Amino acid sequence: MERAAQKIWLARPEILGNEMQYVQDSFESGWITTAFKEDSYIGRFEQSVREFLGGGYPVALQSGTAAIHLALRLCGVEKGDYVFCSDLTFTASANPIRYLGAEPVFIDSDPVTFNMNPDDLEMAFESGLHPKAVVVVHVYGMPADMKRILDICNRYEVPVIEDSTESFGSAVRGKKTGTFGRFGCMSFNGNKMITAGGTGGVLICQNEEDAERASFLASQAKEPVPWYEHKEIGYNYRLANSNAAFGVGQMEHIEERISKKMSIYDIYQKRFAEYADWFKLYRNVWNGNVGNSWLSCIEINPELKKKPEYLMEKLKECNIESRRIWKPLHSQPLYENCRMFSRWFSDCCMYMSDYCFLTGLCLPSDTRMTPEEVHFVADRVIEILEV
């Protein structure tokens, strides 16, 4: 089987313009810390994110996980509370729930977008549990059914936190993810849509009061007096000015990054179209929802008898990186005793999230790939699966 001369990666950061110039400028200015100034790169970064999203009050942080943690705290989550959370996601979506001593309750995926199933969310509320918040993940960049989820949560008067760490730039009928719930949480880790120098995140607030409170907590909860006064626990979560400088340079090319991701998805889509009975890409468009194609993921028909781990190993032999779909949180040893709600399980004796894990694989979605390399990956997938 033909092997790629140069390794084809899953997803790497890409320097496209002024990133290094802005980082150099931040160092030369002497202002590289997390302290905020309107004219600092932190302020510029927050403003660029706000303009891109079309509103909200962004607070620049060190990670998406920090954003989720602060959002939960601002929702009043504390020890003994319940928080409903998407099941098919990375552990960072739920870990901050445990930071606060609360208990996650997992909601299964819908069979179309693989995001939180509104029917299962309704089932969880009907059980009598009343959470302090609901964490909705837009998995792999595909928006969840926010209309139904918000309708349900509003009826029960429970705030929604959008885990948009994978969906920066995705939209629901033209409105960007991260701007629907009380809070939106973005990640700028090294493999995401943009990065703030290998790290970074943003908490999107719907009002200035929440943003000021989040900024205060993220800056060690230092009181506004001329000495170091602390009345409550805070965190060292603010993004450094040098990282924000890199992020400003990345934001100047965010539309280009999204376009490249979508072009990669489109090539896979066209190449795999005739094999849809055996394997197909996860959706990136559905019912007015448009994903950012952060990672192009493939679903393999179980009847094919060739599992994702087999495809991943064979791709590795071809010098191609791939990755398994998130292992559902209910099946993680850390969360094995947590509750889980699923109507699909009642019909099929299997959680939808487990089905995704057992049949799915993330394909290279690296914006540095050439179209020829994307076609090379598609050729190898077709060859390995032998359909």
N, C-alpha and C positions, 0 to 999 in steps of 0.2 A: 504494500500500500504506500502511495507517495507520501513523503514527509516534507513539511514546510521547511525551506532553507533557513528562515528566520522565525523564531517562536511567535505564534499568534496568541495574543493575550486576551483575557476576558474583558478588561476595561482598565485603561490607564489614564492618568491625568494628561492634559495637553496644554502646553504654553502657546498661546495664540497671538500675544501682542505686548502690552506694556507691563506685564506682571513683574518682571525683574527690575524694571526701571522704578516702579512704584515702591517695591521693597527696599531698593537702594536709597530712595528718597526718604523713606520712613527712618532708616538708620541714620542717615546724614542729618535729619532734623533733630535727632536725639529723642524722639517720641516713639518708643517701640512698645510701651507698656499697655496694660489693659485699661488705663485711665481714659475716660471719655472726654472728647472735645468735639464741638460741632464741626470744626474744620479739619479734624483728624481723619485718617483713613477709616476709622471705625464709623464715624458719622457719615462719610461718603458711601461706605459699603451698605449701611442700613438704608440710606436714601435710595441707592440703586436697586436694592431688593424691593423696597416699597413701590418704586415706580414700575418695576417689572410686574409685580403682583397686582398693581392697580389699587393699592390701598393697604390698610393695616398699619400697625406700629411695630416694626421689627426691632428686636434686641439681639445684637450679635453676641454669640456664645462660642465656647470651645468645642461643642459637639451637639449633635441632634439628641443624644441621650440626656444631656444637660437641659435641653429645651423641654423634653418630656417631663423630667423631674420637676422643673420649675412650674410647668403648666399644672401638674398634679397638685403641687403645693398651693398654688393660687386658687385651685378649685376646692381647697379645704380638705384634701385627702389626708387622713391620719390613721393611726393604729386601729385595727379592727374594722376598717371600712372595706367595702367591696368596690372594685373597678372592673367593668366589663372591657375586654380587650380582644382584638383579632387574634385568631389562633395561628394562622399561616403567616408567620413573620419572624424576624430576627429577635433574639432574646432581649435586645435593648429596648424593645417596645414595652416589655413587661417588668424588667428589672427595677426601674424607678418606682413601680408600685410597691415592691418589697422594700425599697429604701425607706419608705415612709411607714412601714409596718402594716400596710394594707394587703388585701388578698385579691389576686387576679382571678377573674372568671372568664373563661375562654368561649368565644363565639365562633362557630364553624363558618366555612367559606361557602359562597354561592357557586353553582356549577358553571356560570358564564364568565365572570370576571375573576373568580377565586378570591375576592375580597370578602369582608364581613357580610354574612347573609342577613338581610333585614328580617326575614322570617324567623331566623334563629335568635336574633336580638329581641324580637317581640316575645318569643318563647321564654327567654331569660327573665324579662320583666314580669311576664305572667306567672312565673314561678313564685313570685313574692319577694325576691331579692330587690333591694333598691340601692344601686351603686351611687357613689359620689361623683363618678365621671365615666365616660365611655371613650376608650382609645380606639380610633378607627385608622387602620393602616391602608394606604394606597399601594398595594404590593406590586413590585417591579414597575412602578410608574403608572399603572392602570387605575384610574379613579374608581372609588367605591360608589355605591348607589346613595349619594349624599342626600338626595331629596327624601327618600323613604327613611333613611337613618335619622335625619334631622327631625322629620315629622314624628317619629316614635319617641325620640329623646325629648323633644319639646313637650310632648303630651305628658311625659313623666317628670318633666322639669329637671332634667339631668344634663349638665354641660357636656359638649363634645370636644374632644381633643383630637385633632387630625395629625396622625403620624405621616407627614409628607416627606419623610427623609429620603424616599426613593422617587418622589413624584414632582420634583421642582420643575415647573414649566408645564405640567399636565393641567388639563382644564375640563370643567363640566359646563357645557353650553357656553363656552367662552370665558367663564370665570375660573381663575386659577385655584388649584387645590391649595389648602392651607389657609384659605380665607373664608371658609364656611363655618367652622366651629368657633367656640369661644377662643380657642388657641390653635395655632398651626405650628408644627415643628419641622424644621428643615435641617438637613445634614449636608455638609460640604467636606466630607471625608474624601480621601484621595481618589476613590473610584466612582464618585458620584457625578452628577451633571456638571458641576463646577467644584472647585476646591479652594479653600483658603490656605493653601500651602500644606496640604496633607491632612488638614483637620478643619474644624469649624462647624458652626451650626447657627441657626437663627430661630428665635421664638417670635411668632407673629401674634400680636395681641389686637383685640378689636377696639380697645380704647387706651387713651394715654395713661390713665391711672394704673391699669394693669401693667403697662410697659414700664412705668417708673418703679413700680413695686418689684417687677422681675429684675430690673437693672440693679436695684438696691440689694436684693438677695444674692444676685450673681457677683456682687462686689464685696463679699464678706459681711454684708449687712452693717456696713460702717455708718454710724450716725453722722449727720451733717454738722459737726462741731469741729473746732480747731485741734482736737486731740483724737486719739483712737478710742472711740466709745462704741460698745456693742451691747445691744439689749436682747438680741435673738441670734439664732444660728443662721449663718449665711454660708456662701460657697464661693470658691475661686473659679467661677465659670465664665467670666467675661473674656471675649476674644482679644488677643493682643493686636496692637496697631499694625505691626509688621505682617501678621497674618491677614488682617483686613485689607492691607495694601495689595497683597496677592489676589484677594477676593475681588477687589475693585477691577483689577485687570481682567480677571475671568468674566466678570459680569458684562464687560464690554463686548463679549463674544457669545453670550448665552444663547441667542437665537441660532447662531452658527452651530453650536454644539448640539442643540436639539435637532436641527435639520440633518446633521450627520448621523445621529442616532436613528432617525426615522428612515434615512436612506439605506442604512444597514438592514433595518427591519424589512423594508420594501423588497430588497434583493432576496432575502430569505423567503419572504412570502411568495414571491413569484416562482422561485426555484422549487418550493415544497408544495405548490398548489395541487399538482397532479397526484400527490401522495396523501391527500388529506384523510383518506380512510385509515391510514396507518400511523401517520404522525402529522402534527400541525403546530403552528405557532400559537402562543397565547394571544388573545385579542389585544389590540392597542386602540381600537375604536369600538364604541358600543353606546347606542341610545343617547347620542350627544356628548358622550365622554370621549376625550382624546388623550391617550397616554403619551408620555415623552419618549417611550421606547428605550428607557434606561438600560434594561437588559432584555434581549430577545430570547424568549424561553420556548422550549419545544415540549409538547405533550405526546407521548408515545402510546399508541393503542396497546393495552395489556395483552391482546390476542397475538401481537407480534412476537411475544416471548423473548424479546431482547430488552433488557432492563436499562434504565438510565446509567447505572454504574458500569455496565458493559460498554455503552457508547462513550462514556467519559474516559474509560481506560484506553479504548481504541483511538480516540481523538488525541489523548496524551502521547500515544506512540507515533502520531503524525505531527507532533510538536505543536499541538493546539490545546490551549487551556479551556476548560469548561468547569461548571460548578453545579452541584446538586441544588434543587429547589430547597427552600428553607424547611428544616425539619420542624413540624408543628410543635407549638409550645406545650400542648397537653401531653406530648410524648417525651418531653425532656425530663430527665431525672429530677431536675430542680423544681419542676412544677407537677410532678406525677400525681399529687393528691388534690389538685385544684379541680373545681367543677367545670363542666363543658356542656354547652347546649348545641343540639343539632337535630333538625327534623330529618335531614338526609340519612342520618344513622338509623333512624327508625325504619326507613324503607329499605336500606341497602346493607345494614349491619356493618357500615364502614363510614368513618368521617370523611367528608369531602376534602378536608385538608390533608388527610393521610393519602387519599387517592392522588392528590397533586404531588406529594412528596415521592410516592412510589412510581409515578409515571413521567415526572418532569425533569428537565435539564436546562440550565442557562448556557446559551451559546455565546461565543465571542461577540462583543458589542463595542469593541475598542475603536474610538473615533480616529485613531492613527492608521487603521487598516485601509488598504486600497480596495476598490471594488473587486479587483482580481483576487485578493485574499479572502474576501467574503464569499465569492464564488467557490474558491478552493475549499473553504469550510463546508459549504453546502454540498459540494461534490463528495467530500469524505463522509458526511452524515448519510447521504443516500447510499453510498457504497457500503458503509458499515451495517446499516440496517437492512440492506439487501432486499429492497422491495421493487 
